[in-house]
Amino acid sequence: MKKMKNGDDFLNFLPCDLSIKILTALEGPSDLVRITAVSRNWRHFVIRHGLCKHLSLQMFPQLSRVDRVNELGGSTKGHAGAGSSNFMEWEALEREHRAYAFLARCCLSTTAGDCISEAIIASSTDNYPEESICNTLEPRDRVARTASYWSSKGQKNPAVPETLTYRLIADLCVVTEIKIRPFQAFFQFGYPIYSAKSVRFRMGHIKDADESCQDSGTDKFAWTYTSQEFEMAQENRLQTFKLPEPILCIGGILQIELLSRVQRQEIDGLFYICVSHVQVVGRPLSPAFGIQILEPPEKFVLEVQSYSLPTLPEQMSSITSLQMRVRDLEQILNLLQGNEGEVEYGYEWEVEDEDEEEFDI
């Protein structure tokens, strides 16, 4: 058996499978990028065996749906004639290496923040638009002395679930946790909290990009990830549901499943779920990356649009911000006109008479 000397390249002595096993034991694609700078031989070995792609798949199994990688605006330096097929194959391997290495860098280098762009649709709404899903984008549970929350329709059966569906700020987002604040009805006797018993999360994309998602049912979405169930506390606080591992949301759609109801409204005897605020914490991968959903929708094209690190927007989307400002102005106008409503909203409100009228959610 030939002995290795100091300075010899171990890749020339070890079986290929063993070399791959050693290199894929590294922490991530970023380490592989450093290794490719050691020598041309190491660089070719890493690229030829797709090791960056391999480690990226370990980080995000959702990437197994990638059909191919495109670099937008890039030119293929191909040569006509014999041997061009081998050259094109090597170009494709290099393209994948660059894309997956940069994707891993984006996931580790960018700052996490709230990734919700807009509220799309709720499975039911009790009083629209006063109690619409759009209210869950507002961090406050009161705006100009008016309660701000989404409410489901009432149900006799507490097991009936509800869903809240949101669009994220990018077609590709790495989601780490979701935060939900159940609503406490401070204008009802006893200040009941209309939480769910548990929650579950789905991520995916719209099946038909030409269809409006404002009236889309569950069958209009293709889900690429479904989480476990998380127990929700019947408490008026922003509750954090941390995913077991970071999840790559492919398509920019996230749905919250609110499972089982725990609070009955005394005035009508029905069970409701109410939410005052929702946050989705993660890292957007746009404008660096985009996707193109293929038919059938199980596969997609990963598009590298730029090799500049993505950043979170400094503010909410213009649509969401405008909705909130209009809502605030409407409430202020009502106050100036003396239309304050029948109830003085506030946590310090005391119930002196148990027979005092309650208000529907």
C-alpha positions, 0 to 999 in steps of 0.5 A: 500500500502506498504511503502518504507523505507530508504535503500529499493530497489525501484525496489522491489516496482515499477512496472517493466514497470515504473522501465524500464522507469526510467532506460532508461531515463539515458544518455546512456549505460555507466550509466547503467554499473555504475548502475549494480555495485550498487547491484546484483539485479540491475545488473540482472534487467538491463541484464534481460531486455536488457536495454543496448541494448535498449539505444544503439538502441536509439543511433544507429537505424542501430543496429536494423539489428543485428541478434545476438551477438558473442564473438570470442574466448569466451567459453560458460560455459554451463551445460548439463542436465535439466535447461541448456536452461535457463542458455544458455538464460542468457548467451546470455543476459549477452553477449549482455549486455557486447557487447552493453555497450562496443560498447557505450564506444568505440563510446564515448571514442575514438578519431575521425579522417579521416576514409577513407581507399581507393577510390573504384570507381567513376560513371564516370571519364573524363581522367583516371588515371590523373583525377581519384577518387584516387586523392581525397585522396590527401589533396593538390590540386597540386602535383609537380605543377600538378593539383590533382583532380577527374573530371566527364565526361562532360554532356549537362544536368546539372541535371545528378548526379555523385557518389564517393564510398569509403571504410572505415578503419573498417567494423563498423565506427561511422561517424559524418561528411563528408568534400568535397573540390570542385576543382577550375580550376586555369589553365582556364580563370576565375578560374571556380569552378566545384562544385555540387549544393548539396550532399547526403551520403549513407552508407552500405556494398557490397552485395556479399563479393566475388565480386570485388568492383572496378567495382561495380555498385550501385546495388552491394551495400546494403545501410543501411543509406541515408542522407538528401540533403546538399547544396554545396557552389561553393567555393574552400574550404573544406566544412563540412557536419555534419550529424544530428546525428552520424551514424553507418556505417555497412559494411564500404562503404560510397558513396557521391552523387553529385547532379546537376552541376553548372559550364559549361566548356567554351571550350566544353560547357559541365557541369562537377563536380570536387572534389580535396579532401574528408574526412570522419570524424568518429570513427572506431570500429575495431579491437574491433568489426567486422560483418558478413553479413547474407543472406538476407543482411538485417541482420548481426552478431555483433562480439566482437573480443576484449574488448580493445578500438580501435584507429585510425591508425597513418597513412593512409593505406599502399596502399593509402600512397604508391599510393601517394608516387609513384605519387609524385615520377612520378611528380618529375621525370617528372620535372627532365627530363624537362617534365613540360607540357604546362602549368605553374600551380599556383594560381598567374598565370595571364591571359593576353590574353583572347584568350589564349588557355584553357585546358580541365578538 
